[in-house]
Amino acid sequence: MSDNDRDPTATAGDSGLSLVQRPFSRRDLLLGAGAAGIGAGLTLLVPSAAGAASAKFPLGASKKSKSKPVPITMWHSMTSANLATLTALTNTFNASQSDVHVSLVAQTSYGDTLTAYTTALSGGTSKLPDVVQWENELIQILIDSQSVVPAASAIEADHYSFSDFVPSMVDYFKVDGTQWAMPFNISSQVLYYDQNALSKAGLDPTNPPANFTDLRTAAQKIVSSGTAKYGMSLKIDYTNLELWMALGGQTFLNKNNGRSGRATAVTFNDALGKSIFNWWGGMLSGNLAQSTSFTAFDNLLAIGSGIAPITIDTSAALGTIIQVLSGGQYPDVKLGVAPLPLPTVKRSKKGGAFVGGAGLYMVKKPTPATVDASWQFMKFLASPQSQATWAAGTGYVPIRKSSLTMAPLAATLAAQPGFKVAYEQLLASPINPATAGSVTGAAPQMGPVAINDALSTLATGGSPSSALAQAVQNANAAISSYNERV
């Protein structure tokens, strides 16, 4: 799954919860394929997953088109500073050449994108986009829709190299050996804290908590010293559970996290999973942490208000957080950013973080020039300079290693070292099934519903063992239900 990289300035309607309102079957996704221009006649142009890399991609078709520029649309889910940066990059691309013209269409949230895309496939009035920004954890749903061109076909035709990319950011979008998407807006969960509050509690702000034991010790000192009511905020967020499993070197799902076959069951009910639930429940029952909603940013606001000076959230929020702090609303807060604390004292050799955020997909279209135009724009957004501009303006991490030395990112990193925390966290992660992240079409029902509901029981006094059993039972039921439908 991806981390919950929603914009902290977004309203409740932007929370992405629309993705959990109803299950989506393959029939839902494919019902309108013919009306959308996705038919059997495209099988030579757009292969199945098994033949993705070997089929011919219409490379250069947009440049050869007799009608220029080739118009394409991109559906995205960016708001605030993220939207401003994406718009500027798109304008730069359009002005840099005359072969392709891109129009951006906002869907506000990943959940809205899923709903709109499904509606279009089912014969709705809206047309499918040519490029879609699609949340990481929903990758299996898009694959099962058979409505996108695997990036592997374009990569082979264009002899495109990923040598400058952070490997984990590429591998997340590879399922059953096929590269499906271009990584784009990548993020990871990090530790946010108020350095001033830690100092007041007698803690060293230059040495923030690095594991569960440190977090509990720090929280206890914060509460005992009267610095704040709680030591930290624990957001009801399934992403943190999955990330802590990965940091411990363990998968979240069977079949190598769904990477070597369709997952059929969860695997987080092992010793590590039990320890995570026990720690989470103990922090809440001991009044060392407060539980905050998945759909809001009360955990971040609690830092500013002095209720709880430590929390965990997406690195994608960093750009907006810094903007808010610079406005003077919270003058007593000195923001600190650190890697996500480990669930164990000793680091697992196989452990590491997986990527959050979203990738870019080419949607199947009957016109070769349109498909190629989509690839050309995706390559532009993934270029070193575009990624330097994107990361500096948003807080997302650059997917290209060379971007770190380019303007404006180099200056941003010098002034705000916190921007580099998530990048280094991902760069240091080994490549294996645990750090690849889990893949299942049941993601919308498994995480935001089954697991979050179980975590909510901890906040109301439920026992960790009962909460874990509830999460396992309901998550497995969601996986089974999805697999039966496809």
C-alpha positions in Angstrom: 0.0 0.0 0.0 1.0 3.6 -0.3 1.3 6.0 2.4 -1.5 8.4 2.9 -0.1 11.4 1.0 -3.0 13.7 1.1 -2.6 17.4 1.3 -3.0 18.6 4.9 -4.8 21.7 3.7 -7.5 19.6 1.9 -11.0 19.4 3.3 -12.7 16.3 4.6 -14.1 15.8 1.1 -10.5 15.5 -0.2 -9.6 12.7 2.2 -9.8 9.9 -0.4 -12.5 8.0 1.5 -14.6 7.8 -1.6 -12.5 4.8 -2.6 -14.0 2.7 0.2 -17.6 3.3 -0.4 -18.2 0.3 -2.6 -16.2 -2.6 -4.0 -15.1 -2.5 -7.7 -15.2 -5.7 -9.7 -13.5 -6.4 -12.9 -16.9 -6.2 -14.6 -17.3 -2.6 -13.3 -13.9 -1.7 -14.7 -14.3 -3.3 -18.1 -18.0 -2.7 -18.8 -17.4 0.5 -20.7 -14.1 -0.5 -22.4 -15.5 -0.6 -25.8 -17.1 2.9 -25.5 -13.8 4.2 -24.2 -11.9 3.1 -27.3 -10.3 0.0 -25.7 -11.0 -3.0 -27.8 -9.6 -6.2 -29.1 -8.1 -4.4 -32.1 -5.5 -2.9 -29.9 -4.0 -6.2 -28.8 -1.0 -5.8 -31.1 -0.4 -2.3 -29.9 -1.0 -2.9 -26.2 -0.1 -6.4 -25.0 -1.2 -8.4 -22.0 1.1 -8.4 -19.0 2.9 -11.5 -20.1 3.9 -9.9 -23.4 4.3 -6.3 -22.3 8.0 -5.9 -23.0 8.0 -7.7 -26.3 5.1 -6.0 -28.1 5.7 -3.0 -30.4 5.2 0.4 -29.0 4.4 3.3 -31.4 7.5 5.3 -30.5 7.7 8.6 -32.3 4.1 8.5 -33.5 3.3 11.9 -32.0 6.2 13.6 -33.8 5.1 12.0 -37.1 1.4 12.9 -36.6 0.0 15.1 -39.4 -2.2 16.9 -36.9 -0.1 18.8 -34.3 0.1 19.3 -31.5 -1.4 15.9 -30.4 -3.8 16.8 -27.5 -3.7 14.6 -24.4 -5.3 15.0 -20.9 -3.8 13.9 -17.6 -6.0 13.2 -14.6 -4.3 14.1 -11.3 -5.1 14.5 -7.6 -2.8 17.4 -6.6 -3.9 20.4 -4.6 -2.3 23.5 -3.1 1.5 23.7 -3.5 1.5 20.4 -5.3 -0.9 21.6 -8.0 0.9 24.8 -8.5 4.1 22.9 -9.2 2.5 20.4 -11.5 0.8 23.2 -13.5 4.1 25.0 -13.9 5.9 21.8 -15.1 3.1 21.1 -17.6 3.3 24.7 -19.0 7.0 24.3 -19.4 6.5 21.0 -21.3 3.9 22.5 -23.6 6.1 25.5 -24.4 9.2 23.4 -25.0 7.9 21.6 -28.1 5.1 21.6 -30.7 4.3 17.9 -31.0 2.2 17.4 -27.8 -0.1 19.6 -25.8 -1.2 18.5 -22.3 -4.3 19.6 -20.5 -4.6 18.8 -16.7 -7.9 17.7 -15.3 -8.1 17.7 -11.5 -9.8 14.8 -9.6 -9.0 16.3 -6.2 -8.2 13.0 -4.5 -7.1 9.5 -5.4 -10.5 8.2 -4.4 -12.2 10.6 -6.8 -9.8 9.4 -9.6 -10.8 5.8 -8.9 -14.5 6.7 -9.0 -14.2 8.8 -12.2 -12.1 6.3 -14.0 -14.5 3.4 -13.1 -17.4 5.5 -14.2 -15.8 6.3 -17.6 -15.0 2.6 -18.2 -18.5 1.7 -17.4 -19.9 4.0 -20.1 -20.2 7.3 -18.3 -20.3 10.6 -20.1 -16.7 11.5 -19.3 -13.9 10.2 -21.5 -10.9 8.4 -20.0 -7.7 10.4 -19.7 -4.6 9.7 -21.7 -2.3 9.8 -18.7 -3.6 9.0 -15.2 -1.9 9.6 -11.9 -2.8 6.5 -9.9 -2.3 5.8 -6.2 0.3 3.2 -5.5 -1.8 0.8 -3.5 -4.5 0.6 -6.2 -2.1 -0.7 -8.8 -3.7 -4.2 -9.0 -7.1 -2.7 -9.7 -5.7 -0.8 -12.7 -3.9 -3.9 -13.9 -7.0 -6.0 -13.7 -9.0 -3.4 -15.7 -6.8 -4.2 -18.7 -7.2 -0.5 -19.7 -3.6 0.7 -19.5 -0.5 0.2 -21.6 2.3 -1.4 -19.6 5.2 1.0 -19.4 7.5 -2.0 -20.2 6.6 -1.8 -23.9 7.6 1.9 -24.2 10.7 1.3 -22.1 12.0 -1.4 -24.4 11.1 0.5 -27.6 12.7 3.7 -26.4 15.7 1.9 -24.8 14.9 3.9 -21.7 17.2 3.5 -18.8 16.4 3.5 -15.1 20.1 3.7 -14.0 19.7 7.1 -12.5 16.5 6.2 -10.6 16.2 5.1 -7.0 15.7 1.3 -7.5 12.8 0.9 -4.9 10.9 3.7 -6.6 11.0 1.8 -9.9 10.4 -1.7 -8.5 7.2 -0.8 -6.7 5.5 -0.5 -10.1 6.7 -3.9 -11.2 4.2 -6.8 -10.8 4.8 -10.3 -12.0 7.9 -9.1 -13.8 6.2 -6.3 -15.8 6.9 -2.6 -15.3 3.4 -1.0 -15.4 4.0 2.7 -14.6 6.5 5.5 -14.4 7.2 6.5 -10.8 6.3 10.2 -10.2 5.1 11.6 -6.9 6.9 9.4 -4.4 6.8 9.9 -0.6 7.2 7.9 2.6 6.1 8.2 6.2 8.4 10.2 8.4 8.6 11.3 12.0 7.5 14.9 12.6 8.3 16.6 16.0 8.6 19.9 17.7 12.3 20.4 18.7 11.4 23.0 21.3 9.0 20.7 23.1 11.6 17.9 23.2 14.1 20.2 24.7 11.6 21.4 27.3 11.0 17.8 28.3 14.7 17.2 28.7 15.2 15.3 25.5 17.8 15.8 22.8 16.1 17.2 19.7 19.1 16.3 17.6 18.6 12.6 18.6 14.9 11.9 18.0 13.3 8.5 18.7 14.7 5.8 16.5 12.5 2.9 17.5 9.4 1.9 19.5 11.4 1.8 22.8 12.7 5.3 22.2 9.2 6.6 21.3 7.7 5.2 24.5 10.5 6.7 26.6 10.2 10.1 24.9 6.5 10.1 25.3 6.7 9.3 29.0 9.2 12.2 29.6 7.0 14.6 27.7 3.9 13.7 29.7 5.7 13.4 33.1 7.4 16.8 32.6 4.1 18.5 31.9 5.4 19.6 28.5 2.2 18.3 26.7 -0.9 16.2 27.5 0.4 13.4 25.2 3.8 12.4 24.0 2.6 11.8 20.5 -0.4 11.4 18.2 -1.0 8.0 16.7 -3.1 8.4 13.5 -5.4 5.5 12.7 -3.5 4.7 9.5 -3.0 1.2 8.2 0.0 2.4 6.2 2.0 2.7 9.4 1.3 -0.9 10.2 2.5 -2.1 6.8 5.6 0.1 6.9 6.6 -1.2 10.3 6.2 -4.7 8.9 8.5 -3.8 6.0 11.0 -2.1 8.4 11.1 -5.4 10.3 11.8 -7.3 7.1 8.4 -9.0 6.9 5.8 -9.0 4.2 2.2 -7.9 4.6 0.7 -10.4 2.2 1.5 -13.9 1.0 2.8 -14.7 -2.5 5.8 -12.4 -1.8 3.5 -9.5 -1.0 1.4 -10.3 -4.1 4.4 -9.7 -6.3 4.8 -13.3 -7.6 1.2 -14.2 -7.8 -2.2 -12.9 -6.7 -2.2 -12.6 -2.9 -4.7 -14.8 -1.0 -4.1 -13.9 2.6 -2.3 -11.4 4.9 0.9 -12.3 6.7 1.0 -9.5 9.4 -0.3 -11.9 12.1 3.2 -13.1 12.9 5.3 -12.2 15.9 6.2 -8.8 14.5 2.6 -7.9 13.8 1.6 -8.9 17.3 4.4 -6.8 18.8 3.3 -3.8 16.7 -0.3 -4.1 17.9 0.8 -4.6 21.5 3.0 -1.4 21.4 0.3 0.6 19.7 -2.3 -0.5 22.2 0.1 0.1 25.1 0.8 3.7 24.0 -2.9 4.5 24.0 -3.9 2.7 27.2 -1.0 4.3 29.0 -2.2 7.8 27.9 1.2 8.3 26.3 -0.4 8.8 22.9 -3.7 10.1 21.6 -5.5 8.5 18.7 -6.4 10.7 15.8 -8.6 10.3 12.7 -7.5 8.8 9.4 -9.5 11.4 7.6 -8.1 14.5 9.2 -4.8 16.1 10.1 -5.4 16.5 13.8 -2.1 14.8 14.5 -0.2 17.6 12.7 -2.3 20.3 14.3 -1.6 18.8 17.7 2.1 19.7 17.2 1.1 23.3 16.7 -1.4 23.5 19.5 1.0 21.8 22.0 -1.2 18.8 22.6 1.2 16.2 21.4 4.7 17.2 19.9 5.4 14.0 18.0 3.6 12.3 15.2 4.0 10.2 12.0 2.8 11.3 8.6 3.6 11.5 4.9 6.7 13.3 3.7 4.5 14.7 0.9 3.0 17.1 3.5 6.3 18.7 4.3 6.1 21.5 1.7 2.7 22.6 2.9 3.7 22.3 6.6 6.6 24.6 6.0 4.4 27.1 4.3 2.0 27.1 7.2 4.7 27.5 9.8 6.3 30.4 7.8 2.9 32.2 8.1 3.6 32.7 11.8 0.5 30.9 13.1 2.7 28.6 15.3 5.7 30.7 16.3 6.8 28.4 19.1 7.2 25.4 16.9 10.6 24.4 15.5 9.9 21.5 13.1 12.1 18.4 13.2 11.9 15.6 10.6 13.4 12.2 11.1 13.1 8.7 9.6 10.2 6.4 10.6 11.2 4.8 13.9 11.9 1.0 13.8 9.5 -1.5 15.4 12.5 -3.2 16.9 15.7 -2.0 18.7 17.9 -3.8 16.2 17.5 -3.1 12.5 16.6 -6.0 10.3 19.0 -6.7 7.4 16.0 -7.3 5.2 14.0 -4.3 6.6 13.3 -1.0 4.8 10.6 1.4 3.8 8.6 1.1 0.6 7.4 3.9 -1.6 4.1 5.8 -1.2 2.4 8.2 -3.5 1.5 7.5 -7.1 2.7 6.6 -10.5 1.9 7.7 -14.1 0.1 5.2 -16.4 -0.6 5.4 -20.2 -4.3 4.6 -20.9 -5.0 2.5 -23.9 -6.2 4.6 -26.9 -6.9 3.6 -30.5 -4.6 6.4 -31.9 -0.9 5.5 -31.7 0.1 9.2 -31.6 -1.9 9.7 -28.4 -0.2 6.8 -26.7 3.2 8.0 -27.7 2.4 11.6 -26.7 1.5 10.2 -23.2 4.9 8.5 -23.0 6.7 11.7 -24.0 5.0 13.7 -21.3 5.7 11.0 -18.7 9.4 11.0 -19.6 9.4 14.8 -19.2 7.9 14.6 -15.7 10.5 12.0 -14.7 13.5 13.9 -16.1 16.1 15.0 -13.6 15.3 18.7 -13.9 11.6 18.2 -13.6 12.1 16.0 -10.6 14.3 18.7 -9.0 11.6 21.3 -9.5 8.9 18.9 -8.4 10.6 17.8 -5.2 11.6 21.4 -4.2 8.0 22.7 -4.7 6.1 19.9 -3.0 8.0 17.8 -0.5 7.8 14.6 -2.6 11.1 12.9 -2.9 13.0 13.0 -6.3 13.0 9.7 -8.2 16.3 10.6 -9.9 19.6 10.6 -8.0 21.0 13.4 -10.2 18.2 15.7 -9.2 19.7 16.3 -5.8 22.4 18.5 -7.2 20.2 20.6 -9.5 18.4 23.9 -8.9 16.1 24.5 -7.2 16.3 21.3 -5.1 19.9 21.7 -4.1 19.2 25.0 -2.4 16.0 23.6 -0.8 17.9 20.7 0.7 20.6 23.1 2.1 17.9 25.3 3.7 15.5 22.5 4.7 17.4 19.3 5.4 14.1 17.6 6.3 13.3 17.4 2.6 16.0 14.7 2.3 14.9 12.4 5.1 12.3 10.4 3.1 14.7 10.2 0.1 17.5 8.8 2.2 15.1 6.4 4.0 14.1 4.9 0.6 17.6 4.9 -0.8 18.8 2.9 2.1 16.1 0.3 1.8 17.2 -3.1 0.4 15.2 -4.5 -2.6 13.1 -7.5 -1.6 9.4 -8.5 -1.4 8.9 -6.8 2.0 10.3 -3.4 0.9 8.5 -3.6 -2.5 5.1 -3.0 -0.8 2.0 -5.2 -1.0 -0.2 -5.5 -4.1 -3.8 -6.6 -4.0 -7.0 -5.5 -5.7 -8.7 -5.6 -2.3 -6.6 -2.6 -1.1 -9.5 -0.2 -0.8 -11.4 -2.5 1.5 -8.4 -4.1 3.3 -6.6 -1.0 4.6 -9.0 1.9 5.0 -11.8 -0.4 6.2 -10.6 -3.7 7.7 -7.3 -2.6 9.3 -8.3 0.9 10.3 -11.5 -0.4 11.9 -9.3 -2.8 14.0 -6.9 0.0 14.9 -9.9 2.1 16.0 -10.8 -0.6 18.5 -7.5 0.0 20.2 -8.5 3.6 20.7 -11.7 2.5 22.4 -10.0 0.2 24.8 -10.0 -3.0 22.8 -7.2 -5.5 23.4 -4.4 -5.7 20.9 -4.9 -9.5 20.4 -8.6 -9.0 19.6 -7.8 -6.0 17.3 -5.2 -8.0 15.4 -7.6 -11.0 15.0 -10.3 -8.6 13.7 -7.9 -7.1 11.2 -6.7 -10.5 9.9 -10.2 -11.9 9.6 -11.7 -8.9 7.8 -8.7 -8.3 5.6 -8.6 -11.9 4.4 -12.4 -11.7 3.7 -11.8 -8.6 1.5 -9.0 -10.3 -0.4 -11.1 -13.5 -0.9 -14.1 -11.4 -2.1 -12.0 -9.5 -4.6 -10.3 -12.6 -6.0 -13.6 -14.3 -6.5 -14.9 -11.3 -8.6 -11.9 -11.2 -10.9 
